[in-house]
Amino acid sequence: MDRALRCIIVDDEEGAHLVLRHYLKDLKYIKLEASFYNALQAMEYMYQNTVDLMFLDINMPGLTGLQMLKSFTNPPMVILTTAYGEYALESYEYRVIDYLVKPFDFHRFLLAIDNVLSRLPFKEAEVTDMPTEEIRSGIMLKVDGDILKVSYNEILYIQSWGNYVKVFTVERMYLSPITTAEIEQKLDTTMFIRTHKSYIVALKHIKRIAGGQIELDNDALVPIGSSYRRQFLQRFTS
């Protein structure tokens, strides 16, 4: 990401500002530019400044959050923060990325931020602008809000973790919000193979096969699922 996303908070409650400032303070890829306690002040600011992301309350005195959104022809990305859930359906007509019902915890906040990052065009641009040989030598992963390139040669194995995967490399482990099926589509199939519904291994890092398990160069043991065993053995021994 070339620069941090410029964001503002628009909420009439001081407590909401305190929570969001606390959650945002350690996110290097999002910069809080300004805070407002009513929609009109925020609109005046936005007419003169570029805003990438807005945390917006709905029920505010005077102009409501949804009324504010209706006034823009090209609003920024919006995360709604409200104590009420009944506006969720209507809100998505206005480029709303996520809908946080107060009180929300840090984990739920990060999920909303992840939704924002997944919409950014820089993901495709960065990959497209890279030389083809560089793309083929590794995989682009979203890790803690940043986009990292991880070399194929460094990857030992990949483990499913719900809607995330753990990518184990020679040096460290990366946790990325992508499913095993999705990441499998991005890998070089000459270098990796699925051995289990929850595991993908790098062929070059296999040390030995013992029974129903694979021992890798770092001594990690990865299971071989019964439905994958035949295909794996054919690939490994060919």
N, C-alpha and C positions, 0 to 999 in steps of 0.2 A: 504494500500500500504506500503510495507516494507521500501522502499526508494524512493527518488525523481527520476524522469526520468532525465537522463543526456542528455542535448541537446546542439547543436551548431547552429550557424547562418553562412550561406555562402552566401554572397551578396556583389557585388562590389559598392553598394551605401551606403554612410554613413547614409542617411536619413532612409533607411530601417532598419539598425541596431538600430538606436535610437528608432524607433517605436516599434520594437520587444522587445527590452530591457525594454521599458516602460510597455508594455503589460505583460511581463513575471515576473516583479519584485514582484508582490503580489501573484503569484501562488506557493504555498509552495510545490506542488507535482511535479514541474518541475524546474530543476536547470540548469542554463546556464553555461556551462563549458568553452566555448571558442567561439570566433568570428573570421571569416576569410573573406578576401576580394577577394580571388580567389580560384578556385576549387583545384588546386594542393596543396596549403598549407593545406586545409582541409583534403585532402586525406592522406597526410603525417601524420597528427595528428591522423586520424582514424585508420591507420595501427598500431598505438602504444597505442591507448586508446579506451575504450568501449563507444560507442555513441548509445543512445536509440532512439533519435529523432533529425531530422535535418530540419531546415528551410532553404530552398534552392532556390536561384534565378535561372532562366533559362539562360537569356541572359547576359553572362559575357565574358570579353575578354579572349582569350586563350581557355581553356576548358569550354564548356557550362555545365549547370546543368544536362541536359539529357545525355550528353556524360559522365559526371562523374558517373551518376547512372548506365550506361551500363557497367562500368568497375568493378562494385562490383558483386560478386556472392551471397552475402547475405547482402544487404544494410540495414541500420536502417529504422525505420519508417520515412517517409518524408512528410513534408508539403511544397508544392511549393509556392513561393511568386514571382509573376511576373506581369509586366504591360500589358502582352498580354494573350489573352484567347485562341488562336488558338492551343496551345500545350496540351490542357486538355485531349483529347482522347488518344494521344500517351503516356502521362505521366503515366497513370494508369497501364501501363505494368511493371512499376518499383516499385511496392509496395508503391505507392504514396497514402497517406491517404486523403489528401485534396489539393485543388488548390485555392489559394487566389490571386485574381486579385487586384493589387495595384491601388488606395489606398483602404485599407479595414479598417473598424472600429473595435472597441473592441468586439462588439457583434458577428461579423462574425468570428473574431479570436477565440472567445470562442467556437463557433460551431465547428471549426476545432479541437480544443483541445478536445472537447467532442467526436469527431470521433476517435481521438487517444485513449482516455481512454476506449472507447467501444471495442477496439480491444485487449486490454490487457488480457492475460490469467489469471491474478490474480483474476479476478472477479469470475470465476468458481472455481479456486483453493481454495480461501478463503471460499466459501460456502461449497465446497465438503469436506474440512478438518474439518469443524465444526461438533460436535456431532449432530446426527439426531434430538434429542430433542431440541437443540438450534435453528436449522433451522426452526423447526415447530413452535417455539414460537415467531417468528418474520419474518420480510421481509428485504432483503438487498436492500438498495436504494443508487443510485448515487446522491450525493448532493455536489455541488460546487467542483466537481472533486474527492471527497473522497467517499469511500463505507462505508455506515453506516448501522448498524442493528437497525431497529425500532421494538419494541415489539408490537405484535398484541393487547395486552391489553391496550396499550397507544393510539392506533389509534381511533379517533372519527368518522371521515369520510374522504372521498377522493373526490376531485373535479377535473374534466377535465379542462385543461388550454392549449388548442391547442395541440402541441406535447409533452406537459408536464402534470404532475399532481401536485396538491397541496395536501399534506398529512397533515391533521390537527390532532394533538395529544393533549393530556392533557396539555402539556407544551408549544408546539410551532407548527409552520407550516414548512414543508419541501417542497421545490420545486425540482422535480426530472424529468429528461428527459426521460419519459416513457409515453406511452398512457394509457388511462383508460382500454382499452381492454387488454393490455399487463399486467398491474398490477393486473387485476382481475384474470388472470390465475395463479398468484403467491400466492394469498391469500388463507387462510383457509376458505373454503366455509361454514363451520359450524358456523363461527363467523361473516361473512360479506355477504351483499346482495346488488345487484344493485337495486336502486330505481328510477333511471332516466338515460337517456343516458349519462349524465355528472356527476353522483354521485354514490358513493358506501358508505354504512354506516355500522358501527359496531353494531350488534344487541344488545349487552350488554349495549351500551351507549344511547339507545333510551329512552327518558323520557316519551314522549306521542306522539300521532298522532292527529293532528287537521286539519280536512278537507283534503286538498291535500298536507299537509306538515308534516314533522317529526321534532319534537323538541328534541334536543340532550342534554346530561348532561351539556354542556357548554352554553346552551340556543341558540345555532345555529339552524337555520331553514333550512331544506333540502327538496326540492320538491319531490313529488312522480309523476313520469310520468304515463300517462294513460295506456301505453302499459306494464308497470311494476307493476301497482297497484294490480291486482288480485294475481299475484305470491307473491308479498311482503306481502299482508294481510294474505295469506295462511300460509306463513312461520312464520310470527310474532305471529299469534294466535294459531299455532299448539303446 
